[in-house]
Each structure stands twice: as structure tokens, then as C-alpha cells.
Amino acid sequence: MPRPGGPATERLRATLMTGLGVASLVYTALGLGAAGGQLERLHVFGTVLYALCAALPPLAGLLALRGHRHTAVPLALTAVYCLLVLLAIVLWLPLMTAPQMPQPAPWPYSILTIPAAAAGLLWSPPAAWSYLGILSVATGLLRHATAPVLGWIVAVQDAVFAFTFAAVFLALIQGALAGGRELDRSAAVARAATAREARLSSEHRQRIRLDALVHDHVLAVLLAAGRGDPAVQDQVPASARTALELLHDSPAGPGDPVPAREAAARIRDAVPAGFEWHARVPEHLFLPPEAAAALVEATTEAVRNSCRHAGDAARRVHVRGRSGEAAWLRVRIEDEGTGFEPAAVPSERLGLRVSVLERMSALPGGSASVRSAPGRGTVVDVCWQAP
């Protein structure tokens, strides 16, 4: 029996087995007249062998067509068929009840292509080709034994012709199955690569989230404490605990969607007094939990940066969204403060880069941008769009 293959190989094997059943019916119909005259001169067991050889391939093809390709039944029936054809050739002379047979050649000779093709569906190439070789030699010997007047030359020619003709179909079937196995191997490699990319992407998102949480709730306070600000000395343990709680609560996988208005309310709670607030969020817009968390956290950091660096300036937060198939939510934080040159920000300054830009870029469907110039204020956009 062949080892179970992948989905493509098994589908192809089932299709070929169904086609083989149809071809067997055609061969049986074409040779029925000649076979009938021969069966009259054979023992009744010869008729049983003929009936089984005529019925098994169509039955196996029908079972494969009806969805039994993942069971051993069609393959077992096909294997029994291959053995019965060889048995019919070997037992032909002992089963003869008359000294001579009418022409043409014994019926197994006329169907040699069917068992050869079946062997290609069942066995490895060495086993299938060995079976075809044995079948052809046995057929040639039987051809000579039943018609010795034709001589060995005709028997050998018939055997070579039968082998050559059947070999074409055997090679085609084995080539098709090899293509199916290659397709299954390619699909397995692609699935493994996709799983690996998904795992690495998940790890990357988790690392960025951890970096952002540490920056937002620990590093900023530590830097302030390092500058000797006594007002933040007692905030260090609390900020660390907050980071751990947020990390523990961060969604590790799919969860219940978060209404966009609830996410907007969280953002509103994180915006201090002094900011103008404008929100227009559809009622039926829902966000993945990780998207809602990232938008709130990135907005909080952008607001904190504005309060820290923009000076005494007008500040606004706009929240806009759209529901439907192309759903999206955007939060814009803008101020009219001193502004800065984004390209000139040192790499060790982690605020906007880690807590806003990288945090949103790691989110599926997320994005962020910063536009600023000295004396022209700053605009930060954090967005999520349904992939």
C-alpha cells in the first residue's frame, strides 16, 4: 500500500483512480466478445476471476469519487485487482478445459494497461515497474503456450508491445503523483514559513509593546528622578507596578472586540485639562482589543510629549472613525507649540519613536506619523485600519 500523501497527492490519486475505473469499463466492453469465447473453455473459476477483474477497478473508482480517498478501501480493492490479473495469467493453463483457445490472445493481454496503471497508483516506482515486467513476461509466455504455432518471435513481440504501451501510462501516472507530492512539499514549506513569520511577528510586537510600556511608565519617571526632581521620587515603584499590570493585561490573542466609543472614552480620560477635545466616532465601529490598547497608549505618550516639550500653546485632540468594511479610527494630537525637526531627534530619545511610531507599526493595520517643524507646532496621527 502507498504511504498516505498530502492533500494534493490524495486528491490526484482519487481522480486517477476514478479515471482508471472508467477506462477499465471501456476495455471490458471492447473485449467482452472475445473474452466470452475464451471463458467457455475455462473452468468456472476462470469466469470468477474475469468477473472480479472487470468489477474491482470501477468499484474502487466509484468509492474514490464518493469521497473515500482517505480510506484504505479503494486502494485495497485496486491492490487485489492487480494480484488477480497476475493470478489469471498464471492459472490460465491449469484452468483450461479444452486443448485450444480461440483467437485472439487471452483476455489479460488486452487489459495489461489497466493493472500497470493501477500499480503506479499503489506502489513505489521500483515495485510498480517490477510488477509490469513480471506481467509482461508472464503474458508473453502465456501467448506462446496458447498459440505455439505462431512461434516465439510473435510471443516476444506481443510481450514487448504490451510492456511498451503500458509503460507509457505507468510513467504518466507516476509523474503526476510526483507532481502532487512536490506540491504538497511546497505547501508544507510555505505553511512552516508562514507559521514562523507569524511567530516572529508576534514576538516582535510583544517586544515593541514591552519597550513602550517600560518607556511610558518606568523610564520617563526614572529619567526625571535622575534629574533630581523630588516630585517624582515616589512615583517610580508605582510606575513599575503599572507597567507590569498593563503587560499582564495585554491581549495575547483574539478577544472580544472593543467598541470604538469605549476606546475614545479611554483616550479622553488620558487627555489632561487644557486640550481641546473633538470626537466623532460611529456607534457600530469595533476595534480588536490590541488595537484599542495601542491607540490609547500611543495617544497618551503623544499627549505627554506635547505637555513636556511644546511649551505654553494651544493643544487639540481629534478622534475620527468610520465603520463598515473599510473601518478605521484615527486620533490626531496637535499643538501650536515650539515644534522640532523630527530628523534631528537623537536616536536615544525613545518617546515618539518607541512609544508611538514603533508601537503602531507593530500593530496589524496600525500606523503613525509625526509632522513638525521649529516654530510651527506638531501634529501626531495614530491610526488603525481594518486589514
Phi, psi and omega per residue, in radians:
M1 nan 2.503 3.100
P2 -1.272 2.624 3.027
R3 -1.222 2.479 3.126
P4 -1.007 2.352 3.113
G5 -1.745 -2.982 3.103
G6 -1.370 -3.118 -3.094
P7 -1.002 -0.766 -3.118
A8 -1.139 -0.744 -3.136
T9 -1.114 -0.759 -3.114
E10 -1.199 -0.677 3.068
R11 -1.092 -0.744 3.133
L12 -1.150 -0.729 3.131
R13 -1.080 -0.725 3.119
A14 -1.112 -0.726 3.127
T15 -1.115 -0.775 3.125
L16 -1.142 -0.635 3.128
M17 -1.158 -0.678 3.075
T18 -1.123 -0.762 3.091
G19 -1.091 -0.631 3.119
L20 -1.143 -0.651 3.086
G21 -1.098 -0.736 3.106
V22 -1.125 -0.766 3.131
A23 -1.088 -0.656 3.123
S24 -1.114 -0.694 3.084
L25 -1.066 -0.727 -3.140
V26 -1.122 -0.805 3.132
Y27 -1.059 -0.742 -3.129
T28 -1.098 -0.756 -3.131
A29 -1.116 -0.724 -3.112
L30 -1.193 -0.594 -3.072
G31 -1.774 0.180 -3.053
L32 -1.108 -0.702 -3.117
G33 -1.097 -0.862 -3.128
A34 -1.138 -0.703 -3.135
A35 -1.130 -0.628 -3.139
G36 -1.051 -0.734 3.108
G37 -1.140 -0.584 3.125
Q38 -1.294 -0.651 -3.097
L39 -1.155 -0.441 3.098
E40 -1.141 -0.390 -3.113
R41 -1.841 0.262 3.095
L42 -2.043 2.733 3.017
H43 -1.056 2.746 -3.096
V44 -1.024 -0.489 3.094
F45 -1.099 -0.529 3.064
G46 -1.119 -0.645 3.084
T47 -1.173 -0.656 3.100
V48 -1.105 -0.759 3.114
L49 -1.061 -0.760 -3.140
Y50 -1.093 -0.777 -3.121
A51 -1.094 -0.729 3.132
L52 -1.152 -0.740 3.138
C53 -1.156 -0.523 3.105
A54 -1.353 -0.513 -3.013
A55 -1.633 -0.543 -2.986
L56 -1.165 -0.807 3.140
P57 -1.059 -0.810 3.086
P58 -1.072 -0.642 3.122
L59 -1.137 -0.777 3.105
A60 -1.095 -0.711 3.111
G61 -1.124 -0.670 3.132
L62 -1.146 -0.751 3.119
L63 -1.110 -0.704 3.108
A64 -1.130 -0.683 3.139
L65 -1.146 -0.571 -3.090
R66 -1.519 0.215 3.001
G67 1.709 0.286 3.140
H68 -1.693 0.396 -3.068
R69 -1.201 -0.332 -3.137
H70 -1.655 0.188 3.061
T71 -1.942 2.945 -3.103
A72 -1.525 -0.094 -3.011
V73 -1.122 -0.939 3.137
P74 -1.043 -0.661 3.135
L75 -1.195 -0.681 3.123
A76 -1.128 -0.734 3.107
L77 -1.090 -0.687 3.135
T78 -1.176 -0.670 3.108
A79 -1.141 -0.733 3.093
V80 -1.073 -0.689 3.121
Y81 -1.053 -0.818 -3.139
C82 -1.031 -0.714 3.141
L83 -1.222 -0.641 -3.136
L84 -1.180 -0.644 3.097
V85 -1.087 -0.793 3.111
L86 -1.124 -0.673 3.119
L87 -1.124 -0.667 3.124
A88 -1.083 -0.658 3.125
I89 -1.218 -0.781 -3.100
V90 -1.142 -0.660 -3.073
L91 -1.610 0.068 -3.040
W92 -1.015 -0.890 -3.102
L93 -1.132 -0.786 3.101
P94 -1.102 -0.454 -3.105
L95 -1.511 -0.128 -3.121
M96 -1.203 2.324 3.081
T97 -1.869 -0.011 3.096
A98 -2.285 2.637 -3.075
P99 -1.199 -0.378 -3.102
Q100 -2.338 2.744 3.114
M101 -2.034 2.507 3.032
P102 -1.208 2.623 3.040
Q103 -1.296 2.744 0.108
P104 -1.407 -2.701 -3.051
A105 -1.120 2.800 3.099
P106 -0.914 2.546 -3.007
W107 -1.007 -0.553 3.102
P108 -1.022 -0.519 -3.139
Y109 -1.103 -0.624 -3.051
S110 -1.357 -0.235 -3.119
I111 -2.008 0.296 -3.013
L112 -1.013 -0.520 -3.136
T113 -1.092 -0.632 -3.078
I114 -1.159 -0.923 3.109
P115 -1.137 -0.538 3.095
A116 -1.135 -0.777 3.100
A117 -1.131 -0.682 3.105
A118 -1.082 -0.676 3.098
A119 -1.072 -0.638 3.092
G120 -1.116 -0.550 3.095
L121 -1.313 -0.449 -2.995
L122 -1.632 -0.820 -2.856
W123 -2.055 2.978 3.080
S124 -1.162 2.784 -3.128
P125 -0.934 -0.798 3.123
P126 -1.044 -0.744 -3.124
A127 -1.182 -0.718 -3.123
A128 -1.142 -0.758 -3.135
W129 -1.227 -0.582 3.069
S130 -1.130 -0.733 3.103
Y131 -1.066 -0.775 3.133
L132 -1.093 -0.704 3.109
G133 -1.087 -0.784 3.123
I134 -1.108 -0.741 -3.137
L135 -1.083 -0.731 -3.117
S136 -1.194 -0.756 3.125
V137 -1.105 -0.786 -3.141
A138 -1.101 -0.651 3.118
T139 -1.161 -0.721 3.100
G140 -1.084 -0.753 3.109
L141 -1.108 -0.720 3.117
L142 -1.150 -0.657 3.133
R143 -1.050 -0.751 3.128
H144 -1.223 -0.666 -3.082
A145 -1.181 -0.595 -3.110
T146 -1.534 -0.290 3.105
A147 -2.485 1.161 -3.080
P148 -1.120 -0.354 -3.121
V149 -1.139 -0.430 -3.140
L150 -1.324 -0.316 3.093
G151 1.479 2.944 -3.097
W152 -1.204 -0.537 -3.079
I153 -1.069 -0.803 3.135
V154 -1.132 -0.709 3.127
A155 -1.078 -0.752 3.129
V156 -1.169 -0.729 3.118
Q157 -1.066 -0.743 3.121
D158 -1.109 -0.711 3.140
A159 -1.140 -0.751 3.134
V160 -1.137 -0.737 3.124
F161 -1.098 -0.786 -3.139
A162 -1.080 -0.742 3.135
F163 -1.106 -0.806 -3.085
T164 -1.124 -0.775 -3.113
F165 -1.144 -0.778 -3.137
A166 -1.213 -0.546 -3.109
A167 -1.107 -0.575 3.120
V168 -1.049 -0.811 -3.115
F169 -1.240 -0.641 3.083
L170 -1.082 -0.760 3.138
A171 -1.142 -0.706 3.126
L172 -1.096 -0.761 -3.132
I173 -1.154 -0.752 -3.141
Q174 -1.164 -0.610 3.071
G175 -1.147 -0.703 3.111
A176 -1.116 -0.773 3.127
L177 -1.150 -0.629 3.090
A178 -1.110 -0.683 3.061
G179 -1.101 -0.695 3.090
G180 -1.109 -0.732 3.110
R181 -1.132 -0.668 3.114
E182 -1.140 -0.683 3.086
L183 -1.106 -0.717 3.104
D184 -1.133 -0.702 3.107
R185 -1.112 -0.747 3.120
S186 -1.097 -0.711 3.120
A187 -1.135 -0.685 3.120
A188 -1.127 -0.736 3.106
V189 -1.101 -0.741 3.137
A190 -1.112 -0.725 3.111
R191 -1.115 -0.727 3.125
A192 -1.118 -0.716 3.125
A193 -1.150 -0.696 3.113
T194 -1.115 -0.745 3.124
A195 -1.108 -0.689 -3.137
R196 -1.161 -0.754 3.110
E197 -1.104 -0.693 3.112
A198 -1.114 -0.714 3.129
R199 -1.134 -0.788 3.136
L200 -1.130 -0.681 3.117
S201 -1.112 -0.720 3.119
S202 -1.118 -0.748 3.112
E203 -1.102 -0.691 3.139
H204 -1.116 -0.758 3.123
R205 -1.117 -0.698 3.136
Q206 -1.152 -0.669 3.133
R207 -1.136 -0.758 3.133
I208 -1.113 -0.701 3.128
R209 -1.115 -0.724 3.112
L210 -1.100 -0.784 3.110
D211 -1.021 -0.759 -3.106
A212 -1.169 -0.726 3.130
L213 -1.110 -0.744 3.119
V214 -1.102 -0.737 3.126
H215 -1.120 -0.834 -3.030
D216 -1.142 -0.694 -2.939
H217 -1.967 -0.172 -3.131
V218 -2.178 -0.976 -2.996
L219 -1.105 -0.722 -3.130
A220 -1.060 -0.728 3.128
V221 -1.202 -0.687 3.120
L222 -1.103 -0.714 3.121
L223 -1.112 -0.726 3.104
A224 -1.124 -0.708 3.107
A225 -1.135 -0.634 3.120
G226 -1.144 -0.421 3.090
R227 -1.478 0.098 3.057
G228 1.459 0.391 3.133
D229 -1.433 1.843 -3.081
P230 -1.164 -0.311 -3.087
A231 -1.221 -0.346 -3.080
V232 -1.892 0.036 -3.103
Q233 -1.005 -0.724 -3.090
D234 -1.443 -0.055 -3.098
Q235 -1.541 -0.232 -3.046
V236 -1.086 -0.926 3.124
P237 -1.063 -0.698 -3.135
A238 -1.127 -0.689 3.127
S239 -1.160 -0.677 3.100
A240 -1.119 -0.744 3.108
R241 -1.102 -0.676 3.127
T242 -1.101 -0.732 3.126
A243 -1.090 -0.755 3.123
L244 -1.118 -0.707 3.125
E245 -1.124 -0.758 3.133
L246 -1.131 -0.695 3.117
L247 -1.138 -0.707 3.131
H248 -1.148 -0.623 -3.095
D249 -1.517 -0.094 -3.074
S250 -1.169 2.452 -3.094
P251 -1.180 2.193 3.128
A252 -1.621 -0.106 -3.114
G253 -2.912 -2.940 -3.136
P254 -1.063 2.395 3.098
G255 -2.428 -2.997 3.133
D256 -1.174 2.372 3.091
P257 -1.065 2.578 -3.130
V258 -1.797 2.203 3.067
P259 -1.012 2.397 -3.107
A260 -1.084 -0.564 3.113
R261 -1.180 -0.561 3.051
E262 -1.180 -0.730 3.077
A263 -1.082 -0.692 3.106
A264 -1.114 -0.644 3.111
A265 -1.148 -0.674 3.083
R266 -1.091 -0.748 3.123
I267 -1.102 -0.723 3.131
R268 -1.049 -0.673 3.134
D269 -1.179 -0.479 -3.117
A270 -1.475 -0.192 -3.116
V271 -1.572 2.128 -3.112
P272 -1.311 2.982 3.074
A273 -1.072 2.648 -3.123
G274 1.800 -0.221 3.078
F275 -1.720 2.335 2.941
E276 -1.241 2.495 -3.081
W277 -2.135 2.186 3.098
H278 -2.339 2.206 -3.123
A279 -2.450 2.342 3.033
R280 -2.465 1.645 -3.008
V281 -2.105 2.229 3.128
P282 -1.088 2.575 -3.117
E283 -1.183 -0.595 -3.027
H284 -1.752 0.426 3.075
L285 -1.651 2.227 3.140
F286 -2.188 2.551 -3.096
L287 -2.067 2.599 2.939
P288 -1.049 2.547 -3.090
P289 -0.994 -0.656 3.141
E290 -1.210 -0.533 3.096
A291 -1.220 -0.738 3.109
A292 -1.075 -0.765 -3.139
A293 -1.119 -0.757 -3.120
A294 -1.130 -0.710 3.131
L295 -1.107 -0.753 3.133
V296 -1.128 -0.792 -3.079
E297 -1.190 -0.744 -3.135
A298 -1.161 -0.698 3.110
T299 -1.111 -0.735 3.134
T300 -1.029 -0.746 3.139
E301 -1.201 -0.689 3.112
A302 -1.114 -0.699 3.083
V303 -1.113 -0.732 -3.141
R304 -1.094 -0.733 3.120
N305 -1.113 -0.682 3.125
S306 -1.105 -0.780 3.140
C307 -1.116 -0.584 -3.044
R308 -1.411 -0.600 -2.933
H309 -2.077 -0.336 -3.013
A310 -1.414 -0.246 -3.109
G311 1.338 -2.785 -3.127
D312 -1.427 1.771 -3.041
A313 -2.641 2.818 3.043
A314 -1.273 2.434 -3.088
R315 -2.333 2.517 -3.112
R316 -2.465 2.621 3.019
V317 -2.244 2.151 3.103
H318 -2.008 2.309 3.065
V319 -2.107 2.155 3.141
R320 -2.315 2.677 3.125
G321 -2.773 2.961 3.087
R322 -2.566 2.387 3.111
S323 -1.680 -3.097 -3.139
G324 1.769 -2.868 -3.088
E325 -1.145 -0.691 3.128
A326 -1.736 0.945 -3.076
A327 -1.181 2.558 3.073
W328 -2.745 2.797 3.041
L329 -2.466 2.315 -3.132
R330 -2.261 2.372 3.042
V331 -2.037 2.171 3.122
R332 -1.987 2.201 3.090
I333 -1.989 2.056 -3.087
E334 -2.346 2.586 3.060
D335 -2.453 2.869 3.116
E336 -1.908 0.630 -3.054
G337 -1.462 -2.701 -3.011
T338 -1.214 -0.450 -3.132
G339 1.217 3.099 -3.137
F340 -2.847 3.013 3.101
E341 -1.749 1.859 -3.059
P342 -0.967 -0.659 -3.096
A343 -1.211 -0.316 -3.087
A344 -1.649 0.016 -3.122
V345 -1.250 2.203 3.139
P346 -1.049 2.613 -3.091
S347 -1.138 -0.419 -3.140
E348 -1.337 -0.190 3.068
R349 -1.418 1.882 -2.932
L350 -1.639 -0.215 -2.949
G351 -0.900 -1.271 -3.094
L352 -1.193 -0.660 -3.058
R353 -1.139 -0.913 -3.069
V354 -1.429 -0.861 -2.975
S355 -1.381 -0.335 -3.113
V356 -2.046 -1.138 -3.005
L357 -1.140 -0.936 -3.100
E358 -1.207 -0.649 3.116
R359 -1.020 -0.790 -3.105
M360 -1.323 -0.593 3.141
S361 -1.198 -0.473 3.102
A362 -1.360 -0.200 -3.115
L363 -1.515 2.234 3.055
P364 -1.000 2.094 -3.094
G365 1.493 0.011 -3.091
G366 -1.633 2.706 3.081
S367 -2.785 2.822 3.110
A368 -2.691 2.678 3.093
S369 -2.578 2.660 3.117
V370 -2.256 2.179 3.076
R371 -2.152 2.185 -3.117
S372 -2.782 2.804 3.050
A373 -2.751 2.589 -3.140
P374 -0.954 2.212 3.120
G375 1.378 0.025 -3.075
R376 -2.069 0.172 3.112
G377 1.365 -3.039 -3.059
T378 -2.429 2.454 3.048
V379 -2.231 2.163 3.107
V380 -2.057 2.189 3.065
D381 -1.946 2.219 2.982
V382 -2.092 2.257 -2.975
C383 -2.357 2.642 2.919
W384 -2.315 2.357 3.093
Q385 -2.293 2.376 -3.140
A386 -1.019 2.186 -3.121
P387 -1.049 nan nan
